[in-house]
Amino acid sequence: SSGIKKLTLQEIESGRINALHVDAVTHEKRRKDLEKQQRDREMQEIVARAKEARELTAPQLATVQSKFRQAASPRSCSPVGSPRSPRATSPLGFGSAVRRGCLNSEQEAAAKWCIAPADHAMSLVNSVVAGRCSALPGEAGMEALSDLVEPLEFAMQEYREARQESERGGEGVIQLRKMESFRLFASGNLLEDSVGWHQCCEPDPLRQLIEDFDELLDVAQAAQTVLLAAVGPEPGSDPEQIKRRWPTGSKWNHPHATRKAQFAYNPGPKSRERAEAKAFVRFGPSQRENRFRHLTDLARCSLVFADANMLRAGLHQIIDRFEVIDVRNYYSAAHSNLLGQRFVEVLVVMKTPTPFICELRLEEMSFYIARERAQLHVEEVAQGMADIYTGAKPSAVRYLVNWTLHKPKESHATTSFRKHLARRYGSTVAAWRRVLGNGSL
């Protein structure tokens, strides 16, 4: 009777939706109008400043540019018009913390001390050898150290070129960089490192069952023949025939272990002198008379692949066919070394009939060639360090230099921890004696 129409619930909801839609459209239109007005104002300002700049004379233009440079440059920059250093426009050197741009006198002096990769590696090698020998080279020794930088630079250049060639081979390098290393955890399970650490498990120790050094070398000769028979020829080949057909320092094309490899290389078992030096340097301080049982590369063989894709496929075949107990991936950043070498190290168990740990090295053709070329330069550096530190055992110094250049670099967390220990106790050795006593574990 009042003439007011009663709306249903559906009509009410429909009206609300239409009202919200109208508000959203209005808001969007208003926002676009404001943006257009802002762009118009900015364009007008740009046109006005360009017109003023065209009307300025040459002296007035130079004054404006000078004021603008002084306002835009940091306080520490040199005055406008002063000559800039060549290092101010060159890329940063290895280990340099100086930023690009203008340099004042203090920054100029700091920029001149721009250490090269070979200088850094040589300094680290000398520091390690001096720490183990408890001695420092004299003036003549320092001059001899400077002469060793050049062969070390040649060796690093070989690996640098090999790395560039490897990266042009495809996506295999990227996949290998992402791949983690494998170890034995929880009483014989081969797991990735991250999985084992996540389960709060300690990796199982790897060592030979034989402790006597002479007996260990004899068994290594037999294990070398068994390893070559499992890698190169067809199964069931006569071991004596393998020795004649595949002598030390020769190759075996298309090995049976993995058809992905181009050839397998027989470096021969590790020599007695090098085995003694490795056991003395790496395991002697803690294991003493039991140091030889930690040598896991007395019997060894190399598999060379065309590129990283083939290497990755061959690694899976090796894991399927052999009793693998350890995989170390030197493509990952955690295992990078000073020389820039890249390969995959696999430890396998061979029956001689006593179980014996052997080493398989999987590497690309580019790094295999680089290693052959760089070996002479690395040996020259190692012999030069042995001549400088005459009071130490020459074979031990040579191995220590090789190990420092090839071993994985310490992580930042480990380096920081060692610095904290040295700051608190004076040195890491003093910290060990203070907490764990003067004996070995």
VMD Tcl script that draws the C-alpha trace (Angstrom):
set ca {
  {0.00 0.00 0.00}
  {2.99 2.31 0.69}
  {4.27 1.85 -2.87}
  {7.67 0.50 -1.72}
  {8.81 -2.59 -3.61}
  {10.31 -5.38 -1.51}
  {13.57 -6.68 -2.98}
  {14.55 -10.30 -2.86}
  {17.89 -11.49 -1.45}
  {19.24 -12.23 -4.94}
  {18.47 -8.71 -6.14}
  {20.15 -7.21 -3.09}
  {23.35 -9.21 -3.68}
  {23.30 -8.32 -7.38}
  {23.04 -4.62 -6.53}
  {25.99 -4.83 -4.15}
  {28.14 -6.49 -6.79}
  {27.24 -3.84 -9.39}
  {28.05 -1.07 -6.90}
  {31.44 -2.61 -6.11}
  {32.20 -2.98 -9.80}
  {31.35 0.69 -10.46}
  {33.62 1.78 -7.55}
  {36.52 -0.34 -8.84}
  {36.21 1.05 -12.37}
  {36.08 4.61 -11.04}
  {39.15 4.07 -8.85}
  {41.17 2.57 -11.72}
  {40.25 5.46 -14.03}
  {41.24 8.01 -11.39}
  {44.61 6.26 -10.89}
  {45.39 6.30 -14.61}
  {44.50 10.00 -14.82}
  {46.91 10.82 -11.98}
  {49.71 8.82 -13.61}
  {49.16 10.61 -16.91}
  {49.30 14.00 -15.20}
  {52.55 13.02 -13.46}
  {54.17 11.94 -16.74}
  {53.08 15.17 -18.40}
  {54.66 17.27 -15.62}
  {57.93 15.32 -15.83}
  {58.06 15.72 -19.60}
  {57.49 19.47 -19.30}
  {60.34 19.75 -16.79}
  {62.68 17.79 -19.09}
  {61.81 20.02 -22.06}
  {62.33 23.19 -19.96}
  {65.76 22.02 -18.67}
  {66.86 21.06 -22.18}
  {65.88 24.50 -23.44}
  {67.83 26.18 -20.62}
  {70.89 24.03 -21.35}
  {70.85 25.00 -25.02}
  {70.80 28.68 -24.06}
  {73.84 28.36 -21.72}
  {77.24 29.60 -22.87}
  {80.35 27.37 -22.77}
  {81.72 28.77 -19.43}
  {78.32 28.50 -17.78}
  {77.96 24.89 -19.02}
  {81.39 23.92 -17.63}
  {80.48 25.42 -14.23}
  {77.19 23.49 -14.05}
  {78.88 20.22 -15.03}
  {81.58 20.71 -12.38}
  {79.00 21.32 -9.64}
  {77.00 18.31 -10.77}
  {80.07 16.00 -10.62}
  {81.04 17.22 -7.17}
  {77.54 16.64 -5.87}
  {77.23 13.17 -7.44}
  {80.68 11.81 -6.48}
  {81.46 10.45 -2.96}
  {83.42 12.58 -0.48}
  {86.43 10.30 -0.72}
  {86.86 10.85 -4.48}
  {89.68 12.87 -5.88}
  {88.95 16.47 -7.05}
  {87.40 16.87 -10.45}
  {90.00 17.02 -13.18}
  {92.65 14.97 -11.33}
  {94.07 12.02 -13.31}
  {92.39 8.70 -12.56}
  {94.34 5.53 -11.85}
  {94.32 2.78 -14.49}
  {93.15 0.38 -11.75}
  {90.11 2.60 -11.16}
  {88.67 1.53 -14.51}
  {90.10 -2.01 -14.62}
  {88.28 -5.06 -13.16}
  {89.00 -5.90 -9.56}
  {91.95 -8.23 -9.00}
  {91.86 -11.41 -6.96}
  {91.64 -10.57 -3.27}
  {91.20 -6.83 -3.80}
  {88.54 -5.09 -1.72}
  {88.79 -1.73 -3.51}
  {85.61 -0.73 -5.32}
  {85.48 0.64 -8.83}
  {85.24 4.37 -9.34}
  {87.24 7.42 -8.28}
  {90.14 6.82 -5.91}
  {91.78 9.13 -3.42}
  {95.44 8.83 -2.48}
  {94.88 6.19 0.22}
  {92.70 4.07 -2.02}
  {95.22 4.47 -4.82}
  {97.92 2.93 -2.63}
  {95.59 0.12 -1.62}
  {94.62 -0.56 -5.23}
  {98.25 -1.04 -6.24}
  {98.42 -4.00 -3.85}
  {96.17 -6.20 -5.98}
  {97.26 -9.82 -5.48}
  {97.05 -12.18 -8.43}
  {95.74 -15.77 -8.12}
  {99.22 -17.28 -8.55}
  {100.66 -14.94 -5.89}
  {97.88 -15.91 -3.50}
  {98.44 -19.63 -4.12}
  {102.21 -19.28 -3.69}
  {101.75 -17.36 -0.45}
  {99.41 -20.03 0.89}
  {101.78 -22.85 -0.09}
  {104.69 -21.12 1.61}
  {102.60 -20.53 4.74}
  {101.62 -24.20 4.95}
  {105.17 -25.47 4.41}
  {106.63 -22.96 6.86}
  {104.08 -23.98 9.49}
  {104.90 -27.68 9.15}
  {108.66 -27.13 9.02}
  {108.69 -24.54 11.87}
  {110.99 -22.33 9.83}
  {110.88 -19.29 7.57}
  {112.89 -18.77 4.38}
  {115.60 -16.12 4.40}
  {116.17 -13.36 1.88}
  {117.55 -15.79 -0.69}
  {114.55 -18.04 -0.08}
  {112.11 -15.20 -0.67}
  {113.79 -14.41 -3.98}
  {113.51 -18.08 -4.95}
  {109.82 -18.01 -4.01}
  {109.21 -15.16 -6.43}
  {110.76 -17.26 -9.21}
  {108.26 -20.08 -8.51}
  {105.23 -17.87 -9.18}
  {105.66 -18.06 -12.96}
  {105.49 -21.89 -13.30}
  {102.55 -21.92 -10.90}
  {100.77 -19.35 -13.08}
  {101.38 -21.56 -16.14}
  {99.80 -24.53 -14.34}
  {96.77 -22.49 -13.27}
  {96.39 -21.17 -16.82}
  {96.22 -24.74 -18.17}
  {93.35 -25.58 -15.84}
  {91.67 -22.25 -16.56}
  {91.57 -23.03 -20.28}
  {90.36 -26.56 -19.57}
  {87.55 -25.19 -17.42}
  {86.45 -22.86 -20.21}
  {86.41 -25.72 -22.70}
  {84.45 -27.89 -20.28}
  {81.78 -25.25 -19.75}
  {81.19 -25.07 -23.50}
  {80.28 -28.75 -23.55}
  {76.66 -28.38 -22.43}
  {74.58 -28.70 -19.27}
  {76.54 -31.61 -17.84}
  {78.85 -29.27 -15.94}
  {75.90 -27.55 -14.29}
  {74.47 -30.90 -13.19}
  {77.82 -32.02 -11.80}
  {78.17 -28.79 -9.83}
  {74.83 -29.46 -8.17}
  {75.65 -33.09 -7.39}
  {76.80 -33.79 -3.85}
  {79.46 -36.19 -2.68}
  {78.55 -39.61 -1.26}
  {79.91 -41.36 1.82}
  {79.16 -44.42 3.90}
  {76.80 -43.62 6.76}
  {74.99 -45.76 9.31}
  {77.08 -48.92 8.95}
  {77.39 -49.23 5.22}
  {74.74 -47.03 3.56}
  {76.03 -44.87 0.70}
  {74.25 -41.55 1.21}
  {74.67 -37.95 0.13}
  {76.55 -35.78 2.60}
  {73.54 -33.57 3.33}
  {71.35 -36.60 4.08}
  {73.92 -38.07 6.44}
  {74.48 -34.80 8.28}
  {70.72 -34.24 8.51}
  {70.41 -37.59 10.30}
  {73.24 -36.54 12.68}
  {75.36 -39.49 11.53}
  {79.14 -39.62 11.37}
  {80.57 -41.15 8.17}
  {82.16 -44.55 8.57}
  {86.00 -44.50 8.58}
  {87.68 -45.86 5.45}
  {90.98 -47.70 5.90}
  {92.78 -50.76 4.67}
  {92.66 -54.01 6.62}
  {96.45 -54.43 6.41}
  {98.70 -52.33 8.67}
  {102.17 -53.55 7.66}
  {103.56 -51.27 4.94}
  {105.54 -53.90 3.01}
  {102.62 -56.30 2.94}
  {100.31 -53.45 1.95}
  {102.47 -52.65 -1.11}
  {102.54 -56.32 -2.15}
  {98.76 -56.60 -1.95}
  {98.45 -53.29 -3.86}
  {100.32 -54.87 -6.81}
  {97.78 -57.69 -6.95}
  {94.87 -55.27 -6.45}
  {96.13 -53.16 -9.37}
  {95.89 -56.16 -11.70}
  {92.40 -57.05 -10.44}
  {91.26 -53.45 -10.87}
  {92.57 -53.25 -14.44}
  {90.85 -56.53 -15.27}
  {87.54 -55.13 -13.99}
  {87.89 -51.82 -15.82}
  {89.49 -52.41 -19.20}
  {89.09 -55.75 -21.01}
  {86.17 -58.11 -21.20}
  {85.36 -60.18 -18.09}
  {87.31 -63.39 -17.67}
  {90.60 -62.11 -19.13}
  {93.86 -63.59 -17.87}
  {95.62 -61.24 -15.38}
  {99.06 -62.06 -16.78}
  {97.85 -61.23 -20.26}
  {96.47 -57.93 -18.98}
  {99.89 -56.99 -17.61}
  {101.45 -57.51 -21.04}
  {98.70 -55.80 -23.02}
  {98.16 -52.90 -20.62}
  {101.47 -51.79 -19.06}
  {101.94 -48.80 -16.80}
  {101.49 -45.46 -18.56}
  {99.34 -46.82 -21.41}
  {95.68 -46.49 -22.40}
  {92.84 -48.95 -23.04}
  {90.28 -47.71 -25.55}
  {86.56 -48.26 -24.88}
  {86.88 -49.87 -21.42}
  {84.39 -52.48 -20.29}
  {83.55 -50.70 -17.01}
  {81.65 -47.99 -18.87}
  {81.22 -47.58 -22.61}
  {80.73 -43.84 -22.07}
  {84.47 -43.39 -21.52}
  {86.83 -42.80 -24.43}
  {89.69 -44.68 -22.78}
  {91.07 -45.84 -19.45}
  {94.58 -44.87 -18.31}
  {96.85 -47.07 -16.18}
  {99.09 -44.87 -13.99}
  {100.41 -47.93 -12.15}
  {100.37 -48.51 -8.38}
  {101.64 -45.68 -6.18}
  {105.39 -45.79 -5.66}
  {106.91 -46.55 -2.28}
  {108.45 -43.08 -1.90}
  {105.22 -41.22 -2.65}
  {103.21 -43.57 -0.40}
  {105.61 -42.99 2.50}
  {105.51 -39.22 1.97}
  {101.69 -39.14 1.90}
  {101.35 -41.28 5.02}
  {103.98 -39.19 6.84}
  {102.50 -35.79 5.94}
  {98.77 -36.46 6.20}
  {98.34 -39.27 8.72}
  {101.62 -39.41 10.63}
  {100.88 -36.69 13.24}
  {97.73 -38.47 14.49}
  {98.14 -42.15 13.55}
  {101.91 -42.62 13.82}
  {102.72 -46.32 13.20}
  {99.16 -46.98 11.90}
  {99.37 -44.25 9.26}
  {99.78 -46.57 6.25}
  {96.36 -48.17 6.54}
  {94.74 -44.86 5.52}
  {96.28 -45.01 2.03}
  {93.34 -45.73 -0.27}
  {94.95 -44.88 -3.63}
  {97.77 -47.42 -3.80}
  {95.91 -49.21 -6.62}
  {94.32 -46.76 -9.07}
  {93.02 -46.19 -12.57}
  {91.65 -43.22 -14.57}
  {88.63 -43.08 -16.87}
  {88.62 -40.22 -19.40}
  {85.37 -38.94 -20.97}
  {84.66 -36.61 -23.86}
  {82.57 -34.14 -21.84}
  {80.72 -33.72 -18.55}
  {77.52 -35.35 -19.85}
  {79.36 -38.58 -20.63}
  {81.18 -38.42 -17.31}
  {77.93 -38.12 -15.40}
  {76.41 -41.09 -17.26}
  {79.57 -43.12 -16.72}
  {79.51 -42.39 -13.00}
  {76.08 -44.00 -12.68}
  {77.35 -47.10 -14.47}
  {80.37 -47.30 -12.18}
  {78.15 -47.10 -9.10}
  {75.97 -49.90 -10.46}
  {78.82 -52.26 -11.38}
  {81.31 -51.79 -8.53}
  {81.16 -51.91 -4.75}
  {81.45 -48.15 -4.24}
  {82.18 -46.85 -0.76}
  {82.96 -43.18 -1.43}
  {82.33 -40.56 -4.15}
  {84.09 -37.20 -3.99}
  {82.81 -34.61 -6.47}
  {85.50 -32.02 -7.19}
  {83.13 -30.13 -9.51}
  {81.19 -28.77 -6.54}
  {82.21 -25.51 -4.88}
  {82.83 -27.30 -1.58}
  {85.68 -29.32 -3.15}
  {87.29 -26.64 -5.33}
  {91.08 -26.33 -5.09}
  {93.70 -23.69 -5.81}
  {94.60 -24.99 -9.27}
  {90.99 -25.24 -10.45}
  {91.15 -28.95 -11.19}
  {87.84 -30.82 -11.66}
  {87.19 -34.55 -11.53}
  {85.17 -37.18 -9.66}
  {86.99 -39.55 -7.31}
  {85.40 -42.93 -6.63}
  {86.67 -45.46 -4.07}
  {85.79 -49.09 -4.77}
  {86.51 -52.38 -2.99}
  {88.25 -55.15 -4.94}
  {88.78 -58.75 -3.71}
  {92.43 -59.87 -3.85}
  {91.03 -62.15 -2.13}
  {91.42 -59.79 0.85}
  {89.14 -56.74 0.41}
  {91.29 -53.85 -0.78}
  {90.28 -50.21 -1.37}
  {91.18 -48.86 -4.83}
  {90.69 -45.49 -6.51}
  {88.95 -44.64 -9.79}
  {89.37 -41.11 -11.17}
  {86.73 -39.89 -13.63}
  {87.71 -36.79 -15.58}
  {87.03 -35.00 -18.83}
  {89.43 -35.01 -21.75}
  {90.17 -31.30 -21.34}
  {91.21 -31.71 -17.70}
  {93.19 -34.87 -18.49}
  {95.25 -32.95 -21.05}
  {95.60 -29.97 -18.69}
  {96.84 -32.24 -15.91}
  {99.48 -33.76 -18.19}
  {100.69 -30.31 -19.25}
  {100.59 -28.75 -15.76}
  {102.35 -31.66 -14.06}
  {105.83 -30.43 -15.01}
  {105.10 -26.93 -13.69}
  {103.72 -28.28 -10.39}
  {106.76 -30.53 -9.98}
  {109.02 -27.53 -10.57}
  {107.25 -25.61 -7.80}
  {107.41 -28.59 -5.45}
  {111.13 -29.13 -6.08}
  {111.80 -25.41 -5.64}
  {110.10 -25.45 -2.24}
  {112.13 -28.53 -1.24}
  {115.33 -26.65 -2.18}
  {114.29 -23.64 -0.07}
  {113.45 -25.66 3.05}
  {116.62 -27.72 3.12}
  {116.22 -28.74 6.75}
  {113.06 -30.78 6.06}
  {112.57 -34.10 4.31}
  {112.53 -33.32 0.55}
  {109.92 -35.95 -0.38}
  {107.62 -34.74 2.41}
  {107.94 -31.10 1.29}
  {107.20 -32.04 -2.33}
  {104.10 -33.97 -1.33}
  {102.96 -31.19 1.00}
  {103.15 -28.68 -1.88}
  {101.20 -31.00 -4.20}
  {98.59 -31.70 -1.54}
  {98.12 -27.99 -0.74}
  {97.51 -27.17 -4.39}
  {95.13 -30.08 -5.03}
  {93.20 -30.46 -1.79}
  {89.76 -28.81 -1.35}
  {89.90 -25.31 0.06}
  {88.65 -24.74 3.58}
  {85.15 -23.37 3.96}
  {84.63 -19.92 5.42}
  {83.12 -21.40 8.59}
  {86.20 -23.59 9.17}
  {88.57 -20.69 8.60}
  {86.63 -18.47 11.02}
  {86.62 -21.24 13.62}
  {90.38 -21.67 13.37}
  {90.92 -17.93 13.72}
  {88.75 -17.86 16.83}
  {90.74 -20.75 18.32}
  {94.04 -19.02 17.54}
  {92.78 -15.76 19.06}
  {91.60 -17.50 22.22}
  {94.43 -20.01 22.79}
  {97.29 -18.54 20.77}
  {97.20 -21.25 18.07}
  {95.14 -24.26 17.01}
  {97.88 -26.57 18.33}
  {97.70 -24.92 21.75}
  {93.91 -25.28 21.70}
  {94.25 -29.00 20.91}
  {96.70 -29.55 23.79}
  {94.59 -27.50 26.17}
  {91.32 -29.34 25.47}
  {92.37 -32.83 24.33}
  {95.80 -33.22 25.89}
  {99.14 -33.81 24.21}
  {98.42 -37.33 22.96}
  {96.92 -38.55 19.70}
  {93.33 -39.68 19.33}
}
mol new
graphics top color blue
foreach p $ca { graphics top sphere $p radius 0.5 }
foreach p [lrange $ca 0 end-1] q [lrange $ca 1 end] { graphics top cylinder $p $q radius 0.2 }
display resetview
